[in-house]
């Protein structure tokens, strides 16, 4: 793995972890049950974020950037 590829992968995974943490905060502010679902089942949390786009648009944008960086790092 080249250094640039590893760096892009690292940045992408970091963005994804940060977006998940922001998603947990957003979901727990809304409802305890959504916070628990987001903690235990992250794909369900991102589905929640799609339905609550106004509250979680920064989270989804950060997750999109993270996935883009991961794909570029492959």
C-alpha positions as CSV (number, residue, x, y, z in Angstrom):
1,X,0.0,0.0,0.0
2,X,1.4,3.4,-1.0
3,X,1.7,6.2,1.5
4,X,-0.9,8.4,-0.2
5,X,-3.4,5.5,-0.4
6,X,-2.9,4.7,3.3
7,X,-3.3,8.4,4.2
8,X,-6.5,8.7,2.2
9,X,-7.9,5.5,3.9
10,X,-6.9,6.9,7.3
11,X,-8.6,10.2,6.6
12,X,-11.7,8.5,5.2
13,X,-12.1,6.1,8.2
14,X,-11.5,9.0,10.6
15,X,-14.3,11.0,8.9
16,X,-16.6,8.0,9.1
17,X,-15.9,7.5,12.8
18,X,-16.4,11.2,13.5
19,X,-19.7,11.2,11.5
20,X,-20.9,8.2,13.5
21,X,-20.1,10.1,16.8
22,X,-22.0,13.1,15.5
23,X,-24.9,10.9,14.5
24,X,-25.0,9.4,18.0
25,X,-25.2,12.9,19.5
26,X,-27.9,14.0,17.1
27,X,-30.0,10.8,17.6
28,X,-29.7,10.9,21.4
29,X,-30.9,14.5,21.4
30,X,-34.0,13.4,19.5
31,X,-34.9,10.3,21.4
32,X,-33.3,7.7,23.7
33,X,-34.4,4.8,21.5
34,X,-32.9,6.3,18.3
35,X,-29.7,6.8,20.2
36,X,-29.6,3.2,21.3
37,X,-30.4,1.9,17.8
38,X,-27.7,4.2,16.3
39,X,-25.2,2.9,18.8
40,X,-26.0,-0.8,18.3
41,X,-26.8,-0.8,14.6
42,X,-25.0,2.0,12.7
43,X,-26.8,1.4,9.4
44,X,-30.1,2.0,11.1
45,X,-28.7,5.3,12.5
46,X,-27.8,6.5,9.0
47,X,-31.3,5.6,7.9
48,X,-32.6,7.8,10.7
49,X,-30.3,10.6,9.5
50,X,-31.8,10.3,6.0
51,X,-35.3,10.8,7.4
52,X,-34.2,13.6,9.7
53,X,-32.1,15.4,7.0
54,X,-32.6,18.9,8.5
55,X,-31.0,17.9,11.8
56,X,-28.3,15.5,10.4
57,X,-27.2,17.1,7.2
58,X,-23.7,17.8,8.5
59,X,-23.3,14.2,9.6
60,X,-24.4,12.8,6.3
61,X,-22.0,15.2,4.4
62,X,-19.1,14.1,6.6
63,X,-20.0,10.5,6.0
64,X,-20.1,11.1,2.3
65,X,-16.7,12.7,2.3
66,X,-15.4,9.8,4.4
67,X,-16.7,7.2,1.9
68,X,-15.3,9.2,-1.0
69,X,-11.8,9.3,0.6
70,X,-12.0,5.5,1.4
71,X,-12.9,4.8,-2.3
72,X,-10.1,7.1,-3.5
73,X,-7.7,5.3,-1.2
74,X,-8.4,1.8,-2.7
